[in-house]
Amino acid sequence: MKSILLSEKFLLLACAIAVAGYLVDARLAEVGRLAGLAETGVFIAAILAASLSVARHAERIARKVGDPYGSMILTLSAVVVEVIVLAIVSSKAGSPTLVRDSIYSAVMLDINGILGVAALIGGFKHGEQSYNDDSARTYSVMILTAVAVSMVIPELVPDANWRAYSSFTIVAMLLLYGVFLRMQTGPHSYFFSYSYPDKKIRPPSPDSAYPNRRQSVVVMAVGIAAVGALAELMSHSLNRGLAGMDIPMGLVALVVAGISAAPEMLTALRAALANRMQSVVNIALGASLSTVILTVPAMEAMALFTGQRIDIALTPLQTLMMLVTLLVAAINLNDGQTNAIEGMTHFVLFGAFLMLLGLGLS
């Protein structure tokens, strides 16, 4: 028990911060803007600590079950964290575009950020890195379809018909993901795995602190609960800190997306350095697909329940960036090998995304 507590010290610290935050939250209502921003920074760090703990145990389970189930567990755990943070923050922020901007930022982070940086550093270290191109093609076409149906077409749907189209979007996304899961875990599971015959893989060291999956699942549940509590507190401090300031909502969206993407990025970078590009492709593209195909119906269902439509349609500039990103990914990931040049193209697109965000245009 002592070894478990020591290994989870950061998660315990995050839980302690959550408890302390709830105890003093009412007293902090009158604090100044600077104190509110500092408080927000503490809560973000605590959320990252909790989400990293969730991702670590998801990765532990993923190693035991192997691909494609392993990558699916990793991406789903990140999406759960993202949906919780996004649902809580968006309900407090009162911005109709926060959900859209967060999903858009998450896709930019996953494909141009995670995949781009991983392919870049992996290319410098290993040259060309191999993966199963069937997985890349499957992910790309599904992401494009999901984005078009759920985030491009809504711009053309009149306000009087938003409920009907939102209901269709929820059903369509769930059906699409259901078929995808059936394919990923059934007859086409080999699409999402790759054999490394020349790669000597060091067997994982035994971990006596966590001899079974049940304990990892319990820790993941505690971490997700802590993320929800901390997100609630962060939304309060964020509103206090940003009161009266002209801050682009896209920056808040990037923070929300970054919280869920941080564990994925660390896992993907380790995989790229270990010359396991298939894991990078599964994580980056799988996370993008899960973000669009699961977060959108969750937020649309909430909008239908509350009766308030959310602005889920991408702006023209966001649509252009999204289409270019998916086109570049489809071209780069069509031959079963990545290299530093391909990674650099995505990294430049990620830089463009950050520049547009800084200019308040995205």
matplotlib code that plots the C-alpha trace (Angstrom):
import matplotlib.pyplot as plt

x = [0.0, 2.8, 4.5, 1.2, 0.7, 4.3, 3.9, 0.7, 1.9, 1.1, -2.5, -2.8, -1.5, -4.1, -6.9, -5.6, -5.7, -9.2, -10.3, -8.6, -10.0, -13.6, -13.0, -11.7, -13.5, -16.3, -13.7, -11.8, -14.8, -13.4, -9.7, -8.0, -7.4, -3.8, -4.6, -7.4, -5.0, -2.4, -5.1, -6.0, -2.4, -2.4, -5.6, -4.3, -1.1, -3.2, -5.5, -2.4, -1.0, -4.3, -4.7, -1.1, -1.9, -5.0, -2.9, -0.1, -2.5, -4.3, -0.9, -0.2, -3.4, -2.6, 0.7, -0.9, -3.7, -1.5, -2.7, -5.2, -7.0, -4.1, -4.2, -8.0, -7.8, -5.3, -7.3, -10.6, -9.1, -7.9, -11.3, -13.1, -10.8, -11.4, -15.2, -15.4, -13.2, -14.9, -18.4, -17.7, -15.7, -18.1, -21.1, -19.4, -17.7, -21.0, -19.3, -21.2, -18.0, -15.8, -16.8, -16.1, -12.8, -11.7, -12.4, -10.6, -7.6, -7.5, -7.3, -4.6, -2.7, -3.1, -2.3, 0.0, 1.4, 1.8, 2.1, 4.3, 6.7, 6.9, 7.6, 10.2, 12.2, 11.7, 12.9, 16.0, 16.8, 15.7, 15.3, 12.2, 9.8, 7.4, 3.7, 0.6, -0.7, -4.2, -4.7, -3.7, -6.1, -8.9, -8.4, -8.1, -11.3, -13.3, -12.0, -12.8, -16.3, -16.9, -15.7, -17.7, -21.0, -20.7, -18.6, -18.9, -22.5, -24.1, -23.1, -25.7, -28.4, -31.1, -31.7, -35.2, -33.8, -30.9, -32.6, -33.3, -29.8, -28.2, -30.2, -29.0, -25.4, -25.6, -26.9, -24.6, -21.4, -22.3, -23.1, -19.9, -17.9, -19.7, -18.7, -15.2, -14.8, -16.2, -13.6, -10.8, -11.4, -12.8, -12.0, -9.8, -7.9, -4.7, -5.1, -4.1, -1.0, 2.4, 5.0, 8.6, 10.7, 14.0, 13.1, 14.3, 11.8, 12.9, 10.3, 8.6, 9.9, 7.6, 5.6, 4.8, 2.9, 0.2, -0.1, -3.5, -5.6, -8.3, -6.0, -5.1, -8.8, -9.5, -6.7, -8.0, -11.5, -10.0, -8.0, -11.0, -13.1, -10.3, -10.2, -13.9, -13.6, -10.6, -12.2, -15.1, -12.8, -10.7, -13.8, -14.5, -10.9, -10.7, -13.8, -12.4, -9.0, -10.3, -13.0, -12.8, -9.9, -10.1, -8.7, -9.5, -11.7, -9.4, -6.7, -9.0, -9.9, -6.2, -5.8, -8.7, -7.3, -3.8, -4.9, -6.2, -3.4, -0.4, -0.4, -0.9, 2.0, 4.4, 3.3, 3.7, 7.1, 8.3, 7.0, 8.6, 12.0, 11.6, 10.9, 7.3, 5.5, 2.4, 1.7, 2.1, -0.3, -2.8, -2.6, -2.5, -5.2, -7.2, -7.4, -8.5, -11.2, -12.4, -12.4, -14.7, -16.8, -17.4, -17.1, -19.5, -22.4, -21.8, -21.9, -24.9, -26.8, -26.1, -27.4, -30.6, -31.1, -30.6, -32.4, -29.5, -27.8, -24.0, -22.1, -20.3, -19.7, -16.2, -15.3, -14.1, -10.5, -10.8, -12.4, -9.5, -6.9, -8.8, -9.0, -5.3, -4.3, -6.3, -5.1, -1.5, -2.0, -3.6, -0.7, 2.1, 0.5, -0.1, 3.1, 3.7, 6.7, 7.2, 10.3, 11.5, 10.3, 6.7, 7.0, 8.1, 5.1, 2.8, 4.9, 4.7, 0.9, 0.9, 3.0, 0.5, -2.4, -0.6, 0.1, -3.5, -4.6, -2.2, -3.6, -7.1, -8.1, -8.6]
y = [0.0, 2.4, 1.8, 2.5, 5.8, 6.9, 6.1, 8.1, 11.1, 13.6, 12.3, 12.5, 16.1, 16.9, 15.5, 17.5, 20.7, 19.9, 19.5, 22.7, 24.5, 23.7, 24.7, 28.2, 28.8, 30.9, 33.1, 33.7, 35.3, 38.8, 38.2, 40.2, 39.3, 38.4, 36.1, 34.5, 33.7, 32.3, 30.1, 29.0, 28.0, 25.9, 24.1, 23.5, 21.9, 19.8, 18.7, 17.8, 15.7, 13.8, 13.3, 12.1, 9.6, 8.4, 8.2, 6.2, 3.6, 3.5, 2.9, 0.2, -1.6, -0.9, -2.7, -5.7, -6.0, -4.8, -3.0, -2.2, -2.4, -0.6, 2.5, 2.5, 2.6, 5.4, 7.6, 6.9, 7.8, 11.1, 11.8, 11.2, 13.7, 16.2, 15.8, 16.3, 19.4, 20.8, 20.2, 21.9, 24.9, 25.6, 25.6, 28.2, 30.3, 31.1, 31.0, 29.3, 28.7, 27.2, 23.6, 24.1, 25.9, 23.2, 20.3, 22.2, 22.9, 19.3, 18.1, 20.6, 19.4, 15.7, 15.7, 18.7, 18.8, 15.2, 13.5, 16.3, 16.5, 12.7, 12.2, 15.0, 13.8, 10.1, 10.9, 12.6, 9.6, 6.7, 8.0, 6.4, 4.9, 2.2, 1.7, 0.0, 2.4, 0.8, 2.4, 5.9, 5.7, 4.4, 7.1, 9.9, 9.1, 8.7, 12.0, 13.8, 12.4, 13.1, 16.7, 17.4, 16.0, 17.4, 20.6, 21.9, 21.2, 22.8, 26.2, 25.7, 24.4, 27.0, 27.8, 26.3, 22.9, 22.7, 20.2, 17.8, 18.0, 17.7, 14.5, 13.2, 14.1, 12.2, 9.1, 9.3, 9.8, 6.9, 4.6, 5.6, 5.0, 1.7, 0.4, 1.7, -0.2, -3.3, -3.0, -2.1, -4.9, -7.5, -8.7, -5.7, -5.3, -6.0, -2.6, -1.0, -3.1, -3.5, -6.2, -5.1, -8.1, -6.3, -4.4, -5.9, -4.9, -5.0, -6.8, -4.5, -4.7, -6.3, -3.8, -5.3, -2.2, -2.9, -6.6, -6.5, -4.3, -3.7, -1.4, 0.5, 0.9, 2.2, 4.8, 5.9, 6.4, 8.5, 10.5, 11.2, 12.3, 14.6, 16.1, 16.8, 18.5, 20.5, 21.6, 23.0, 25.0, 26.1, 27.4, 29.6, 31.0, 31.4, 33.6, 35.7, 36.0, 36.9, 39.3, 42.5, 41.2, 40.9, 37.3, 35.3, 32.3, 30.3, 30.5, 29.0, 26.3, 25.6, 25.2, 22.7, 20.8, 20.8, 19.3, 16.1, 16.1, 16.3, 12.6, 11.5, 13.7, 12.2, 8.6, 9.4, 11.0, 7.9, 5.7, 7.7, 7.6, 3.8, 3.6, 2.5, 4.8, 2.6, 3.6, 7.3, 7.0, 5.2, 7.7, 10.9, 10.0, 7.9, 10.7, 13.1, 10.7, 10.0, 13.8, 14.6, 11.5, 11.3, 14.8, 16.3, 14.0, 14.4, 18.2, 18.1, 15.9, 18.4, 21.2, 19.3, 18.7, 22.4, 23.7, 26.0, 25.5, 25.5, 27.0, 23.8, 24.9, 25.8, 29.2, 29.5, 29.9, 26.9, 24.9, 25.7, 24.7, 21.5, 20.5, 21.3, 19.4, 16.3, 16.5, 16.8, 13.8, 11.7, 12.4, 11.9, 8.8, 7.0, 5.0, 3.2, 5.3, 8.7, 10.9, 14.2, 16.1, 14.9, 15.7, 19.2, 19.9, 19.2, 21.1, 24.2, 23.8, 23.7, 26.9, 28.5, 27.4, 29.0, 32.2, 32.6, 32.0, 34.6, 37.1, 36.3, 34.9, 31.3]
z = [0.0, 0.9, -2.5, -4.3, -2.4, -3.1, -6.8, -6.9, -5.0, -7.8, -8.1, -4.3, -4.4, -7.2, -5.0, -2.0, -4.2, -5.2, -1.6, -0.5, -3.5, -2.6, 1.0, 0.1, -3.3, -1.8, 0.0, -3.2, -5.0, -4.3, -5.1, -7.8, -11.4, -10.9, -8.0, -10.1, -12.9, -10.5, -9.0, -12.5, -13.2, -10.0, -11.0, -14.6, -13.2, -10.9, -13.8, -15.8, -12.9, -12.6, -16.3, -16.6, -13.9, -15.8, -19.0, -17.3, -16.0, -19.4, -21.0, -18.4, -19.4, -23.1, -22.9, -21.4, -24.1, -27.0, -30.2, -31.4, -28.1, -26.3, -28.5, -28.3, -24.4, -24.5, -26.8, -25.1, -21.7, -23.1, -24.7, -21.4, -19.7, -22.5, -22.5, -18.7, -18.8, -21.9, -20.6, -17.3, -18.6, -21.5, -19.1, -16.9, -19.7, -21.5, -24.9, -27.7, -29.7, -26.9, -27.8, -31.5, -30.9, -28.4, -30.8, -33.6, -31.4, -30.3, -33.9, -34.7, -31.6, -32.4, -36.1, -36.6, -33.1, -31.9, -35.2, -36.7, -33.8, -33.4, -37.1, -37.0, -34.1, -35.0, -38.6, -37.3, -35.1, -37.2, -40.8, -42.3, -39.8, -40.9, -40.0, -41.5, -44.1, -43.9, -40.5, -41.7, -44.7, -42.5, -39.9, -42.5, -44.4, -41.1, -39.6, -42.9, -42.9, -39.2, -39.5, -42.6, -41.2, -37.7, -38.1, -41.6, -42.8, -39.6, -40.9, -43.6, -41.3, -40.4, -36.8, -37.1, -38.0, -35.5, -33.2, -36.1, -37.4, -34.0, -33.4, -36.8, -35.9, -32.6, -34.3, -37.3, -35.1, -32.8, -35.7, -37.4, -34.2, -33.6, -37.0, -36.5, -33.2, -34.8, -37.5, -35.2, -32.8, -35.2, -38.8, -39.7, -36.4, -38.4, -40.0, -36.8, -35.8, -37.3, -36.9, -36.1, -37.0, -36.7, -33.5, -30.2, -27.6, -24.0, -21.9, -19.5, -15.9, -13.4, -11.4, -8.0, -7.0, -9.5, -10.1, -11.8, -13.9, -11.3, -9.3, -12.4, -13.2, -9.7, -9.9, -13.3, -11.8, -9.0, -11.5, -13.7, -10.7, -9.6, -13.1, -12.9, -9.5, -10.6, -13.8, -11.9, -9.7, -12.7, -14.4, -11.4, -11.1, -14.9, -15.0, -12.1, -13.8, -17.3, -16.1, -18.1, -20.3, -24.0, -24.3, -27.5, -26.6, -28.8, -26.1, -23.5, -26.1, -26.6, -22.9, -22.7, -25.7, -24.3, -21.0, -22.8, -25.4, -22.9, -21.9, -25.5, -26.7, -24.1, -25.1, -28.8, -28.4, -26.5, -29.2, -32.0, -30.2, -29.8, -33.6, -33.1, -35.5, -35.6, -32.0, -33.0, -35.9, -33.7, -30.9, -33.0, -35.6, -33.2, -30.7, -33.4, -34.6, -31.1, -30.2, -33.2, -33.2, -29.5, -28.1, -30.7, -30.0, -26.2, -26.5, -29.0, -26.5, -23.8, -26.1, -26.8, -23.1, -22.2, -25.2, -26.1, -29.5, -29.5, -32.4, -33.6, -37.2, -38.1, -39.4, -43.0, -41.8, -39.5, -42.3, -44.5, -41.9, -41.1, -44.8, -45.5, -42.4, -43.4, -47.0, -46.0, -43.6, -46.3, -48.7, -46.1, -44.6, -47.8, -48.3, -45.0, -43.9, -42.3, -42.3, -41.0, -44.0, -43.6, -39.9, -40.7, -43.0, -40.1, -37.7, -40.0, -40.1, -36.3, -36.2, -38.6, -36.3, -33.3, -35.2, -36.3, -32.7, -31.5, -34.0, -32.8, -36.2, -35.3]

ax = plt.figure().add_subplot(projection="3d")
ax.plot(x, y, z, "-o")
ax.set_aspect("equal")
plt.show()
